[in-house]
Amino acid sequence: MKRQFIAGATCPECGQMDKIQRVIDGDTQWMECVSCGATKDLDANQPISHWLVGTELGLMGKSDQRT
């Protein structure tokens, strides 16, 4: 499993900056907030370019997290 922090990104769930990381596990990718645990699936055919540094990421709430 590889983890990479996204500099300047703000979590829309908890509002913390610099707590978002991209996680790659085999063929699966997602973004995750290390502060509150919110996640966003990156395998859904959405271009990653709209998640620019310094912008809010559309993360899923805690109840929708991966297990």
C-alpha positions in Angstrom: 0.0 0.0 0.0 1.4 3.4 -1.0 0.3 6.7 0.6 0.9 10.2 -0.7 -0.1 13.5 1.0 -1.8 16.1 -1.2 -0.3 19.5 -0.2 -2.7 22.3 0.4 -5.8 20.2 0.1 -8.7 20.8 2.6 -11.0 18.1 3.9 -14.7 19.2 3.4 -15.8 17.1 6.3 -13.5 18.4 9.1 -12.0 21.5 7.4 -8.4 20.5 8.2 -5.7 21.4 5.6 -2.8 19.2 4.6 -4.5 16.0 6.1 -5.6 14.5 2.7 -3.6 11.6 1.3 -4.0 9.5 -1.9 -3.8 5.8 -1.1 -3.0 3.1 -3.7 -3.5 -0.5 -2.9 -2.9 -2.7 -5.9 -5.4 -1.6 -8.5 -7.6 0.4 -6.1 -7.1 4.1 -5.3 -8.8 6.5 -2.9 -8.3 9.7 -1.0 -8.5 9.7 2.7 -8.4 12.4 5.5 -6.0 11.3 8.3 -7.7 13.7 10.7 -11.4 12.5 10.4 -11.2 9.4 8.3 -13.4 10.6 5.4 -12.7 8.9 2.1 -13.3 9.4 -1.7 -13.1 6.6 -4.2 -10.8 7.5 -7.1 -11.6 4.4 -9.2 -14.9 6.0 -10.3 -14.1 7.4 -13.8 -13.6 10.9 -12.6 -10.5 12.9 -13.7 -8.2 13.7 -10.8 -7.4 17.1 -12.3 -10.4 18.7 -10.5 -8.8 17.9 -7.2 -6.2 20.7 -7.5 -3.9 21.6 -4.6 -5.7 24.1 -2.3 -9.2 23.1 -3.2 -11.8 21.1 -1.2 -12.1 17.4 -2.1 -15.5 15.8 -2.4 -15.0 13.2 0.3 -17.5 10.7 1.6 -18.7 11.0 5.2 -17.5 8.7 7.9 -20.6 6.4 7.5 -19.6 5.8 3.8 -15.9 4.8 4.5 -14.1 1.8 3.1 -13.5 -1.1 5.4 
